[in-house]
Amino acid sequence: MNDPESWRWLWLLLAFVFAVGEILTPGSFILLPFAIGAALATLGAFLGLPVVWECLLFVVVSVAGLFAFRPLARHLDREAQDNGVGSLRLVGQTATVLREIPGGGELGMVRVGREQWRAQSINDTPIAAGATVRVADVQGTHVVVAASETLQPGDEARR
């Protein structure tokens, strides 16, 4: 494997594999530094650098890339919101009661964002129209809400 021609294609293959892996892997820039390192090692191989220098170029660029991309990855991870999937994205959001929610398990109507949902009170107490509530759960085609007095400070800000 000391043949420089073999190393050219090996580096190119590694660059391709790391790049495709980065695209297919959910996460933040885990394989990208290695793809860049392999691409630069490929360039070095085609320029005629000795194999030792190609390997050193790959390692140095990959490690430097890992450190360079970490702050960006952390920032993107912090900004990402986990809104849940489907109707579960509603849990924790605030809503406005459109039609009174009677006690005893009967359903009223609330607006969550731009959507209207049938709603039931979490503790089966009546909630008047116009009140602000928090979605505690989604059960089938209706939401279970908590009255505004049970909202914690700052819940509306997290909407």
CNS distance restraints for C-alpha pairs under 8 A (distance, minus, plus):
assign (resid   1 and name CA) (resid   6 and name CA) 6.74 0.50 0.50
assign (resid   1 and name CA) (resid   7 and name CA) 7.51 0.50 0.50
assign (resid   2 and name CA) (resid   6 and name CA) 7.75 0.50 0.50
assign (resid   2 and name CA) (resid   7 and name CA) 7.81 0.50 0.50
assign (resid   2 and name CA) (resid  51 and name CA) 7.63 0.50 0.50
assign (resid   3 and name CA) (resid   7 and name CA) 6.81 0.50 0.50
assign (resid   4 and name CA) (resid   8 and name CA) 6.46 0.50 0.50
assign (resid   4 and name CA) (resid  45 and name CA) 6.92 0.50 0.50
assign (resid   4 and name CA) (resid  48 and name CA) 7.77 0.50 0.50
assign (resid   4 and name CA) (resid  50 and name CA) 7.68 0.50 0.50
assign (resid   4 and name CA) (resid  51 and name CA) 6.91 0.50 0.50
assign (resid   5 and name CA) (resid   9 and name CA) 6.94 0.50 0.50
assign (resid   5 and name CA) (resid  45 and name CA) 7.94 0.50 0.50
assign (resid   6 and name CA) (resid  10 and name CA) 6.17 0.50 0.50
assign (resid   7 and name CA) (resid  11 and name CA) 5.97 0.50 0.50
assign (resid   7 and name CA) (resid  42 and name CA) 7.84 0.50 0.50
assign (resid   7 and name CA) (resid  45 and name CA) 6.79 0.50 0.50
assign (resid   7 and name CA) (resid  51 and name CA) 7.38 0.50 0.50
assign (resid   8 and name CA) (resid  12 and name CA) 6.27 0.50 0.50
assign (resid   8 and name CA) (resid  42 and name CA) 5.46 0.50 0.50
assign (resid   8 and name CA) (resid  45 and name CA) 5.16 0.50 0.50
assign (resid   8 and name CA) (resid  46 and name CA) 6.27 0.50 0.50
assign (resid   9 and name CA) (resid  13 and name CA) 5.98 0.50 0.50
assign (resid   9 and name CA) (resid  42 and name CA) 7.53 0.50 0.50
assign (resid  10 and name CA) (resid  14 and name CA) 6.12 0.50 0.50
assign (resid  11 and name CA) (resid  15 and name CA) 6.09 0.50 0.50
assign (resid  11 and name CA) (resid  38 and name CA) 5.39 0.50 0.50
assign (resid  11 and name CA) (resid  39 and name CA) 6.79 0.50 0.50
assign (resid  11 and name CA) (resid  41 and name CA) 6.27 0.50 0.50
assign (resid  11 and name CA) (resid  42 and name CA) 4.98 0.50 0.50
assign (resid  12 and name CA) (resid  16 and name CA) 6.25 0.50 0.50
assign (resid  12 and name CA) (resid  38 and name CA) 6.83 0.50 0.50
assign (resid  12 and name CA) (resid  39 and name CA) 6.39 0.50 0.50
assign (resid  12 and name CA) (resid  42 and name CA) 5.56 0.50 0.50
assign (resid  13 and name CA) (resid  17 and name CA) 6.13 0.50 0.50
assign (resid  14 and name CA) (resid  18 and name CA) 6.03 0.50 0.50
assign (resid  14 and name CA) (resid  35 and name CA) 7.09 0.50 0.50
assign (resid  14 and name CA) (resid  38 and name CA) 6.10 0.50 0.50
assign (resid  15 and name CA) (resid  19 and name CA) 6.06 0.50 0.50
assign (resid  15 and name CA) (resid  34 and name CA) 7.28 0.50 0.50
assign (resid  15 and name CA) (resid  35 and name CA) 4.44 0.50 0.50
assign (resid  15 and name CA) (resid  36 and name CA) 6.87 0.50 0.50
assign (resid  15 and name CA) (resid  37 and name CA) 7.60 0.50 0.50
assign (resid  15 and name CA) (resid  38 and name CA) 4.73 0.50 0.50
assign (resid  15 and name CA) (resid  39 and name CA) 5.23 0.50 0.50
assign (resid  16 and name CA) (resid  20 and name CA) 6.10 0.50 0.50
assign (resid  16 and name CA) (resid  35 and name CA) 6.99 0.50 0.50
assign (resid  17 and name CA) (resid  21 and name CA) 5.94 0.50 0.50
assign (resid  17 and name CA) (resid  35 and name CA) 7.64 0.50 0.50
assign (resid  18 and name CA) (resid  22 and name CA) 6.06 0.50 0.50
assign (resid  18 and name CA) (resid  31 and name CA) 5.63 0.50 0.50
assign (resid  18 and name CA) (resid  32 and name CA) 6.71 0.50 0.50
assign (resid  18 and name CA) (resid  34 and name CA) 6.34 0.50 0.50
assign (resid  18 and name CA) (resid  35 and name CA) 4.80 0.50 0.50
assign (resid  19 and name CA) (resid  23 and name CA) 6.37 0.50 0.50
assign (resid  19 and name CA) (resid  31 and name CA) 6.94 0.50 0.50
assign (resid  19 and name CA) (resid  32 and name CA) 6.22 0.50 0.50
assign (resid  19 and name CA) (resid  35 and name CA) 5.30 0.50 0.50
assign (resid  20 and name CA) (resid  24 and name CA) 6.18 0.50 0.50
assign (resid  21 and name CA) (resid  25 and name CA) 5.80 0.50 0.50
assign (resid  21 and name CA) (resid  31 and name CA) 6.69 0.50 0.50
assign (resid  22 and name CA) (resid  26 and name CA) 7.79 0.50 0.50
assign (resid  22 and name CA) (resid  29 and name CA) 6.80 0.50 0.50
assign (resid  22 and name CA) (resid  30 and name CA) 6.75 0.50 0.50
assign (resid  22 and name CA) (resid  31 and name CA) 5.05 0.50 0.50
assign (resid  22 and name CA) (resid  32 and name CA) 5.86 0.50 0.50
assign (resid  28 and name CA) (resid  73 and name CA) 5.06 0.50 0.50
assign (resid  28 and name CA) (resid  74 and name CA) 7.99 0.50 0.50
assign (resid  28 and name CA) (resid  76 and name CA) 7.63 0.50 0.50
assign (resid  28 and name CA) (resid  77 and name CA) 7.53 0.50 0.50
assign (resid  29 and name CA) (resid  33 and name CA) 7.27 0.50 0.50
assign (resid  29 and name CA) (resid  69 and name CA) 6.65 0.50 0.50
assign (resid  29 and name CA) (resid  70 and name CA) 7.88 0.50 0.50
assign (resid  29 and name CA) (resid  73 and name CA) 6.56 0.50 0.50
assign (resid  30 and name CA) (resid  66 and name CA) 7.52 0.50 0.50
assign (resid  31 and name CA) (resid  35 and name CA) 6.36 0.50 0.50
assign (resid  32 and name CA) (resid  36 and name CA) 6.23 0.50 0.50
assign (resid  32 and name CA) (resid  65 and name CA) 7.93 0.50 0.50
assign (resid  33 and name CA) (resid  37 and name CA) 6.07 0.50 0.50
assign (resid  33 and name CA) (resid  61 and name CA) 7.15 0.50 0.50
assign (resid  33 and name CA) (resid  62 and name CA) 4.76 0.50 0.50
assign (resid  33 and name CA) (resid  63 and name CA) 7.33 0.50 0.50
assign (resid  33 and name CA) (resid  64 and name CA) 7.82 0.50 0.50
assign (resid  33 and name CA) (resid  65 and name CA) 4.67 0.50 0.50
assign (resid  33 and name CA) (resid  66 and name CA) 5.75 0.50 0.50
assign (resid  33 and name CA) (resid  69 and name CA) 7.92 0.50 0.50
assign (resid  34 and name CA) (resid  38 and name CA) 6.01 0.50 0.50
assign (resid  34 and name CA) (resid  58 and name CA) 7.50 0.50 0.50
assign (resid  34 and name CA) (resid  61 and name CA) 7.79 0.50 0.50
assign (resid  34 and name CA) (resid  62 and name CA) 4.88 0.50 0.50
assign (resid  34 and name CA) (resid  65 and name CA) 7.76 0.50 0.50
assign (resid  35 and name CA) (resid  39 and name CA) 6.05 0.50 0.50
assign (resid  35 and name CA) (resid  62 and name CA) 7.90 0.50 0.50
assign (resid  36 and name CA) (resid  40 and name CA) 6.20 0.50 0.50
assign (resid  36 and name CA) (resid  61 and name CA) 7.31 0.50 0.50
assign (resid  36 and name CA) (resid  62 and name CA) 6.98 0.50 0.50
assign (resid  36 and name CA) (resid  65 and name CA) 7.98 0.50 0.50
assign (resid  37 and name CA) (resid  41 and name CA) 6.14 0.50 0.50
assign (resid  37 and name CA) (resid  57 and name CA) 6.88 0.50 0.50
assign (resid  37 and name CA) (resid  58 and name CA) 4.38 0.50 0.50
assign (resid  37 and name CA) (resid  59 and name CA) 6.90 0.50 0.50
assign (resid  37 and name CA) (resid  60 and name CA) 7.69 0.50 0.50
assign (resid  37 and name CA) (resid  61 and name CA) 4.99 0.50 0.50
assign (resid  37 and name CA) (resid  62 and name CA) 4.95 0.50 0.50
assign (resid  38 and name CA) (resid  42 and name CA) 6.04 0.50 0.50
assign (resid  38 and name CA) (resid  58 and name CA) 5.58 0.50 0.50
assign (resid  39 and name CA) (resid  43 and name CA) 6.30 0.50 0.50
assign (resid  40 and name CA) (resid  44 and name CA) 6.15 0.50 0.50
assign (resid  40 and name CA) (resid  57 and name CA) 7.19 0.50 0.50
assign (resid  40 and name CA) (resid  58 and name CA) 6.91 0.50 0.50
assign (resid  41 and name CA) (resid  45 and name CA) 6.08 0.50 0.50
assign (resid  41 and name CA) (resid  54 and name CA) 4.89 0.50 0.50
assign (resid  41 and name CA) (resid  55 and name CA) 6.94 0.50 0.50
assign (resid  41 and name CA) (resid  57 and name CA) 5.98 0.50 0.50
assign (resid  41 and name CA) (resid  58 and name CA) 5.48 0.50 0.50
assign (resid  42 and name CA) (resid  46 and name CA) 6.26 0.50 0.50
assign (resid  42 and name CA) (resid  54 and name CA) 7.68 0.50 0.50
assign (resid  43 and name CA) (resid  47 and name CA) 6.19 0.50 0.50
assign (resid  44 and name CA) (resid  48 and name CA) 6.29 0.50 0.50
assign (resid  44 and name CA) (resid  49 and name CA) 5.38 0.50 0.50
assign (resid  44 and name CA) (resid  54 and name CA) 6.01 0.50 0.50
assign (resid  45 and name CA) (resid  49 and name CA) 5.47 0.50 0.50
assign (resid  45 and name CA) (resid  50 and name CA) 7.41 0.50 0.50
assign (resid  45 and name CA) (resid  51 and name CA) 7.33 0.50 0.50
assign (resid  45 and name CA) (resid  54 and name CA) 6.50 0.50 0.50
assign (resid  49 and name CA) (resid  53 and name CA) 6.28 0.50 0.50
assign (resid  49 and name CA) (resid  54 and name CA) 6.47 0.50 0.50
assign (resid  50 and name CA) (resid  54 and name CA) 6.45 0.50 0.50
assign (resid  51 and name CA) (resid  55 and name CA) 6.21 0.50 0.50
assign (resid  52 and name CA) (resid  56 and name CA) 6.18 0.50 0.50
assign (resid  53 and name CA) (resid  57 and name CA) 5.93 0.50 0.50
assign (resid  54 and name CA) (resid  58 and name CA) 6.17 0.50 0.50
assign (resid  55 and name CA) (resid  59 and name CA) 6.26 0.50 0.50
assign (resid  56 and name CA) (resid  60 and name CA) 6.03 0.50 0.50
assign (resid  57 and name CA) (resid  61 and name CA) 5.94 0.50 0.50
assign (resid  58 and name CA) (resid  62 and name CA) 5.93 0.50 0.50
assign (resid  59 and name CA) (resid  63 and name CA) 6.08 0.50 0.50
assign (resid  60 and name CA) (resid  64 and name CA) 6.01 0.50 0.50
assign (resid  61 and name CA) (resid  65 and name CA) 5.85 0.50 0.50
assign (resid  62 and name CA) (resid  66 and name CA) 6.19 0.50 0.50
assign (resid  63 and name CA) (resid  67 and name CA) 6.50 0.50 0.50
assign (resid  64 and name CA) (resid  68 and name CA) 6.04 0.50 0.50
assign (resid  65 and name CA) (resid  69 and name CA) 5.94 0.50 0.50
assign (resid  66 and name CA) (resid  70 and name CA) 6.18 0.50 0.50
assign (resid  67 and name CA) (resid  71 and name CA) 7.80 0.50 0.50
assign (resid  68 and name CA) (resid  72 and name CA) 7.90 0.50 0.50
assign (resid  69 and name CA) (resid  73 and name CA) 6.06 0.50 0.50
assign (resid  70 and name CA) (resid  74 and name CA) 6.07 0.50 0.50
assign (resid  71 and name CA) (resid  75 and name CA) 6.13 0.50 0.50
assign (resid  72 and name CA) (resid  76 and name CA) 6.17 0.50 0.50
assign (resid  73 and name CA) (resid  77 and name CA) 6.09 0.50 0.50
assign (resid  74 and name CA) (resid  78 and name CA) 6.12 0.50 0.50
assign (resid  75 and name CA) (resid  79 and name CA) 6.26 0.50 0.50
assign (resid  76 and name CA) (resid  80 and name CA) 6.13 0.50 0.50
assign (resid  83 and name CA) (resid  88 and name CA) 7.65 0.50 0.50
assign (resid  83 and name CA) (resid  89 and name CA) 4.68 0.50 0.50
assign (resid  83 and name CA) (resid  90 and name CA) 7.81 0.50 0.50
assign (resid  84 and name CA) (resid  88 and name CA) 5.32 0.50 0.50
assign (resid  84 and name CA) (resid  89 and name CA) 4.36 0.50 0.50
assign (resid  84 and name CA) (resid  90 and name CA) 7.98 0.50 0.50
assign (resid  85 and name CA) (resid  89 and name CA) 5.73 0.50 0.50
assign (resid  87 and name CA) (resid  91 and name CA) 7.99 0.50 0.50
assign (resid  87 and name CA) (resid 138 and name CA) 6.87 0.50 0.50
assign (resid  88 and name CA) (resid 137 and name CA) 7.69 0.50 0.50
assign (resid  88 and name CA) (resid 138 and name CA) 6.54 0.50 0.50
assign (resid  90 and name CA) (resid 112 and name CA) 7.44 0.50 0.50
assign (resid  90 and name CA) (resid 135 and name CA) 6.52 0.50 0.50
assign (resid  90 and name CA) (resid 137 and name CA) 7.99 0.50 0.50
assign (resid  90 and name CA) (resid 138 and name CA) 7.67 0.50 0.50
assign (resid  91 and name CA) (resid 134 and name CA) 7.90 0.50 0.50
assign (resid  91 and name CA) (resid 135 and name CA) 5.11 0.50 0.50
assign (resid  91 and name CA) (resid 136 and name CA) 5.50 0.50 0.50
assign (resid  91 and name CA) (resid 137 and name CA) 5.66 0.50 0.50
assign (resid  91 and name CA) (resid 138 and name CA) 7.08 0.50 0.50
assign (resid  92 and name CA) (resid 134 and name CA) 6.04 0.50 0.50
assign (resid  92 and name CA) (resid 135 and name CA) 5.28 0.50 0.50
assign (resid  92 and name CA) (resid 136 and name CA) 6.04 0.50 0.50
assign (resid  92 and name CA) (resid 155 and name CA) 7.77 0.50 0.50
assign (resid  92 and name CA) (resid 159 and name CA) 7.50 0.50 0.50
assign (resid  93 and name CA) (resid 112 and name CA) 7.24 0.50 0.50
assign (resid  93 and name CA) (resid 134 and name CA) 5.70 0.50 0.50
assign (resid  93 and name CA) (resid 135 and name CA) 5.62 0.50 0.50
assign (resid  93 and name CA) (resid 155 and name CA) 7.84 0.50 0.50
assign (resid  93 and name CA) (resid 156 and name CA) 7.52 0.50 0.50
assign (resid  93 and name CA) (resid 158 and name CA) 7.50 0.50 0.50
assign (resid  93 and name CA) (resid 159 and name CA) 5.12 0.50 0.50
assign (resid  94 and name CA) (resid 112 and name CA) 6.63 0.50 0.50
assign (resid  94 and name CA) (resid 132 and name CA) 6.77 0.50 0.50
assign (resid  94 and name CA) (resid 133 and name CA) 5.58 0.50 0.50
assign (resid  94 and name CA) (resid 134 and name CA) 4.36 0.50 0.50
assign (resid  94 and name CA) (resid 135 and name CA) 6.21 0.50 0.50
assign (resid  94 and name CA) (resid 155 and name CA) 7.54 0.50 0.50
assign (resid  94 and name CA) (resid 156 and name CA) 6.09 0.50 0.50
assign (resid  94 and name CA) (resid 159 and name CA) 6.25 0.50 0.50
assign (resid  95 and name CA) (resid 110 and name CA) 6.15 0.50 0.50
assign (resid  95 and name CA) (resid 111 and name CA) 5.41 0.50 0.50
assign (resid  95 and name CA) (resid 112 and name CA) 4.60 0.50 0.50
assign (resid  95 and name CA) (resid 113 and name CA) 7.18 0.50 0.50
assign (resid  95 and name CA) (resid 132 and name CA) 5.75 0.50 0.50
assign (resid  95 and name CA) (resid 133 and name CA) 5.22 0.50 0.50
assign (resid  95 and name CA) (resid 134 and name CA) 5.93 0.50 0.50
assign (resid  95 and name CA) (resid 135 and name CA) 6.98 0.50 0.50
assign (resid  96 and name CA) (resid 110 and name CA) 5.41 0.50 0.50
assign (resid  96 and name CA) (resid 111 and name CA) 5.29 0.50 0.50
assign (resid  96 and name CA) (resid 112 and name CA) 6.84 0.50 0.50
assign (resid  96 and name CA) (resid 129 and name CA) 7.83 0.50 0.50
assign (resid  96 and name CA) (resid 130 and name CA) 5.96 0.50 0.50
assign (resid  96 and name CA) (resid 131 and name CA) 5.81 0.50 0.50
assign (resid  96 and name CA) (resid 132 and name CA) 4.77 0.50 0.50
assign (resid  96 and name CA) (resid 133 and name CA) 6.20 0.50 0.50
assign (resid  97 and name CA) (resid 101 and name CA) 7.61 0.50 0.50
assign (resid  97 and name CA) (resid 108 and name CA) 7.73 0.50 0.50
assign (resid  97 and name CA) (resid 109 and name CA) 6.05 0.50 0.50
assign (resid  97 and name CA) (resid 110 and name CA) 4.27 0.50 0.50
assign (resid  97 and name CA) (resid 111 and name CA) 6.47 0.50 0.50
assign (resid  97 and name CA) (resid 127 and name CA) 7.72 0.50 0.50
assign (resid  97 and name CA) (resid 128 and name CA) 7.07 0.50 0.50
assign (resid  97 and name CA) (resid 129 and name CA) 4.90 0.50 0.50
assign (resid  97 and name CA) (resid 130 and name CA) 5.06 0.50 0.50
assign (resid  97 and name CA) (resid 131 and name CA) 5.42 0.50 0.50
assign (resid  97 and name CA) (resid 132 and name CA) 6.45 0.50 0.50
assign (resid  97 and name CA) (resid 133 and name CA) 7.18 0.50 0.50
assign (resid  98 and name CA) (resid 108 and name CA) 7.69 0.50 0.50
assign (resid  98 and name CA) (resid 109 and name CA) 5.34 0.50 0.50
assign (resid  98 and name CA) (resid 110 and name CA) 5.04 0.50 0.50
assign (resid  98 and name CA) (resid 111 and name CA) 6.62 0.50 0.50
assign (resid  98 and name CA) (resid 129 and name CA) 5.28 0.50 0.50
assign (resid  98 and name CA) (resid 130 and name CA) 6.10 0.50 0.50
assign (resid  99 and name CA) (resid 108 and name CA) 5.27 0.50 0.50
assign (resid  99 and name CA) (resid 109 and name CA) 4.84 0.50 0.50
assign (resid  99 and name CA) (resid 110 and name CA) 6.84 0.50 0.50
assign (resid  99 and name CA) (resid 128 and name CA) 7.57 0.50 0.50
assign (resid  99 and name CA) (resid 129 and name CA) 5.16 0.50 0.50
assign (resid  99 and name CA) (resid 130 and name CA) 7.99 0.50 0.50
assign (resid 100 and name CA) (resid 108 and name CA) 5.32 0.50 0.50
assign (resid 100 and name CA) (resid 109 and name CA) 6.92 0.50 0.50
assign (resid 100 and name CA) (resid 126 and name CA) 7.33 0.50 0.50
assign (resid 100 and name CA) (resid 127 and name CA) 5.86 0.50 0.50
assign (resid 100 and name CA) (resid 128 and name CA) 4.77 0.50 0.50
assign (resid 100 and name CA) (resid 129 and name CA) 4.55 0.50 0.50
assign (resid 101 and name CA) (resid 106 and name CA) 6.89 0.50 0.50
assign (resid 101 and name CA) (resid 107 and name CA) 5.67 0.50 0.50
assign (resid 101 and name CA) (resid 108 and name CA) 4.04 0.50 0.50
assign (resid 101 and name CA) (resid 109 and name CA) 6.90 0.50 0.50
assign (resid 101 and name CA) (resid 119 and name CA) 6.87 0.50 0.50
assign (resid 101 and name CA) (resid 120 and name CA) 6.31 0.50 0.50
assign (resid 101 and name CA) (resid 121 and name CA) 6.68 0.50 0.50
assign (resid 101 and name CA) (resid 126 and name CA) 5.44 0.50 0.50
assign (resid 101 and name CA) (resid 127 and name CA) 5.07 0.50 0.50
assign (resid 101 and name CA) (resid 128 and name CA) 6.54 0.50 0.50
assign (resid 101 and name CA) (resid 129 and name CA) 7.52 0.50 0.50
assign (resid 102 and name CA) (resid 106 and name CA) 5.64 0.50 0.50
assign (resid 102 and name CA) (resid 107 and name CA) 6.64 0.50 0.50
assign (resid 102 and name CA) (resid 108 and name CA) 6.71 0.50 0.50
assign (resid 102 and name CA) (resid 120 and name CA) 7.94 0.50 0.50
assign (resid 102 and name CA) (resid 121 and name CA) 7.87 0.50 0.50
assign (resid 102 and name CA) (resid 124 and name CA) 7.68 0.50 0.50
assign (resid 102 and name CA) (resid 125 and name CA) 6.93 0.50 0.50
assign (resid 102 and name CA) (resid 126 and name CA) 4.44 0.50 0.50
assign (resid 102 and name CA) (resid 127 and name CA) 6.57 0.50 0.50
assign (resid 103 and name CA) (resid 121 and name CA) 6.96 0.50 0.50
assign (resid 103 and name CA) (resid 124 and name CA) 4.57 0.50 0.50
assign (resid 103 and name CA) (resid 125 and name CA) 4.46 0.50 0.50
assign (resid 103 and name CA) (resid 126 and name CA) 4.38 0.50 0.50
assign (resid 103 and name CA) (resid 127 and name CA) 7.77 0.50 0.50
assign (resid 104 and name CA) (resid 124 and name CA) 4.99 0.50 0.50
assign (resid 104 and name CA) (resid 125 and name CA) 6.99 0.50 0.50
assign (resid 105 and name CA) (resid 120 and name CA) 6.12 0.50 0.50
assign (resid 105 and name CA) (resid 121 and name CA) 7.03 0.50 0.50
assign (resid 105 and name CA) (resid 124 and name CA) 5.56 0.50 0.50
assign (resid 106 and name CA) (resid 120 and name CA) 6.32 0.50 0.50
assign (resid 107 and name CA) (resid 118 and name CA) 6.05 0.50 0.50
assign (resid 107 and name CA) (resid 119 and name CA) 5.21 0.50 0.50
assign (resid 107 and name CA) (resid 120 and name CA) 4.93 0.50 0.50
assign (resid 107 and name CA) (resid 121 and name CA) 7.97 0.50 0.50
assign (resid 108 and name CA) (resid 118 and name CA) 5.62 0.50 0.50
assign (resid 108 and name CA) (resid 119 and name CA) 5.08 0.50 0.50
assign (resid 108 and name CA) (resid 120 and name CA) 6.40 0.50 0.50
assign (resid 109 and name CA) (resid 116 and name CA) 6.78 0.50 0.50
assign (resid 109 and name CA) (resid 117 and name CA) 5.69 0.50 0.50
assign (resid 109 and name CA) (resid 118 and name CA) 4.50 0.50 0.50
assign (resid 109 and name CA) (resid 119 and name CA) 5.33 0.50 0.50
assign (resid 110 and name CA) (resid 116 and name CA) 5.63 0.50 0.50
assign (resid 110 and name CA) (resid 117 and name CA) 5.38 0.50 0.50
assign (resid 110 and name CA) (resid 118 and name CA) 6.33 0.50 0.50
assign (resid 110 and name CA) (resid 119 and name CA) 6.20 0.50 0.50
assign (resid 111 and name CA) (resid 115 and name CA) 5.52 0.50 0.50
assign (resid 111 and name CA) (resid 116 and name CA) 4.40 0.50 0.50
assign (resid 111 and name CA) (resid 117 and name CA) 6.25 0.50 0.50
assign (resid 112 and name CA) (resid 116 and name CA) 6.27 0.50 0.50
assign (resid 112 and name CA) (resid 117 and name CA) 7.33 0.50 0.50
assign (resid 117 and name CA) (resid 141 and name CA) 7.65 0.50 0.50
assign (resid 117 and name CA) (resid 142 and name CA) 5.94 0.50 0.50
assign (resid 117 and name CA) (resid 143 and name CA) 6.65 0.50 0.50
assign (resid 118 and name CA) (resid 141 and name CA) 7.19 0.50 0.50
assign (resid 118 and name CA) (resid 142 and name CA) 4.75 0.50 0.50
assign (resid 118 and name CA) (resid 143 and name CA) 6.35 0.50 0.50
assign (resid 119 and name CA) (resid 142 and name CA) 5.34 0.50 0.50
assign (resid 119 and name CA) (resid 143 and name CA) 4.80 0.50 0.50
assign (resid 119 and name CA) (resid 144 and name CA) 5.66 0.50 0.50
assign (resid 119 and name CA) (resid 145 and name CA) 6.66 0.50 0.50
assign (resid 120 and name CA) (resid 124 and name CA) 7.26 0.50 0.50
assign (resid 120 and name CA) (resid 142 and name CA) 7.29 0.50 0.50
assign (resid 120 and name CA) (resid 143 and name CA) 6.35 0.50 0.50
assign (resid 120 and name CA) (resid 144 and name CA) 4.87 0.50 0.50
assign (resid 120 and name CA) (resid 145 and name CA) 6.19 0.50 0.50
assign (resid 121 and name CA) (resid 125 and name CA) 6.09 0.50 0.50
assign (resid 121 and name CA) (resid 126 and name CA) 6.98 0.50 0.50
assign (resid 121 and name CA) (resid 127 and name CA) 7.27 0.50 0.50
assign (resid 121 and name CA) (resid 144 and name CA) 5.69 0.50 0.50
assign (resid 121 and name CA) (resid 145 and name CA) 5.15 0.50 0.50
assign (resid 121 and name CA) (resid 146 and name CA) 6.10 0.50 0.50
assign (resid 121 and name CA) (resid 147 and name CA) 7.39 0.50 0.50
assign (resid 122 and name CA) (resid 136 and name CA) 7.49 0.50 0.50
assign (resid 122 and name CA) (resid 144 and name CA) 5.51 0.50 0.50
assign (resid 122 and name CA) (resid 145 and name CA) 5.44 0.50 0.50
assign (resid 122 and name CA) (resid 146 and name CA) 5.44 0.50 0.50
assign (resid 123 and name CA) (resid 146 and name CA) 7.63 0.50 0.50
assign (resid 127 and name CA) (resid 131 and name CA) 6.95 0.50 0.50
assign (resid 127 and name CA) (resid 147 and name CA) 6.70 0.50 0.50
assign (resid 131 and name CA) (resid 147 and name CA) 7.72 0.50 0.50
assign (resid 131 and name CA) (resid 148 and name CA) 7.05 0.50 0.50
assign (resid 132 and name CA) (resid 147 and name CA) 7.00 0.50 0.50
assign (resid 132 and name CA) (resid 148 and name CA) 5.47 0.50 0.50
assign (resid 133 and name CA) (resid 145 and name CA) 6.06 0.50 0.50
assign (resid 133 and name CA) (resid 146 and name CA) 5.51 0.50 0.50
assign (resid 133 and name CA) (resid 147 and name CA) 4.86 0.50 0.50
assign (resid 133 and name CA) (resid 148 and name CA) 4.91 0.50 0.50
assign (resid 133 and name CA) (resid 151 and name CA) 7.45 0.50 0.50
assign (resid 134 and name CA) (resid 145 and name CA) 5.36 0.50 0.50
assign (resid 134 and name CA) (resid 146 and name CA) 5.22 0.50 0.50
assign (resid 134 and name CA) (resid 147 and name CA) 6.82 0.50 0.50
assign (resid 134 and name CA) (resid 148 and name CA) 7.05 0.50 0.50
assign (resid 134 and name CA) (resid 151 and name CA) 6.79 0.50 0.50
assign (resid 135 and name CA) (resid 143 and name CA) 6.53 0.50 0.50
assign (resid 135 and name CA) (resid 144 and name CA) 5.97 0.50 0.50
assign (resid 135 and name CA) (resid 145 and name CA) 4.42 0.50 0.50
assign (resid 135 and name CA) (resid 146 and name CA) 6.46 0.50 0.50
assign (resid 136 and name CA) (resid 143 and name CA) 7.49 0.50 0.50
assign (resid 136 and name CA) (resid 144 and name CA) 5.58 0.50 0.50
assign (resid 136 and name CA) (resid 145 and name CA) 5.21 0.50 0.50
assign (resid 136 and name CA) (resid 146 and name CA) 6.37 0.50 0.50
assign (resid 137 and name CA) (resid 143 and name CA) 5.78 0.50 0.50
assign (resid 137 and name CA) (resid 144 and name CA) 5.05 0.50 0.50
assign (resid 137 and name CA) (resid 145 and name CA) 7.03 0.50 0.50
assign (resid 138 and name CA) (resid 142 and name CA) 6.06 0.50 0.50
assign (resid 138 and name CA) (resid 143 and name CA) 4.39 0.50 0.50
assign (resid 138 and name CA) (resid 144 and name CA) 6.06 0.50 0.50
assign (resid 139 and name CA) (resid 143 and name CA) 5.90 0.50 0.50
assign (resid 139 and name CA) (resid 144 and name CA) 7.17 0.50 0.50
assign (resid 146 and name CA) (resid 150 and name CA) 6.31 0.50 0.50
assign (resid 146 and name CA) (resid 151 and name CA) 7.25 0.50 0.50
assign (resid 147 and name CA) (resid 151 and name CA) 6.97 0.50 0.50
assign (resid 151 and name CA) (resid 155 and name CA) 6.43 0.50 0.50
assign (resid 154 and name CA) (resid 158 and name CA) 6.67 0.50 0.50
assign (resid 155 and name CA) (resid 159 and name CA) 6.98 0.50 0.50
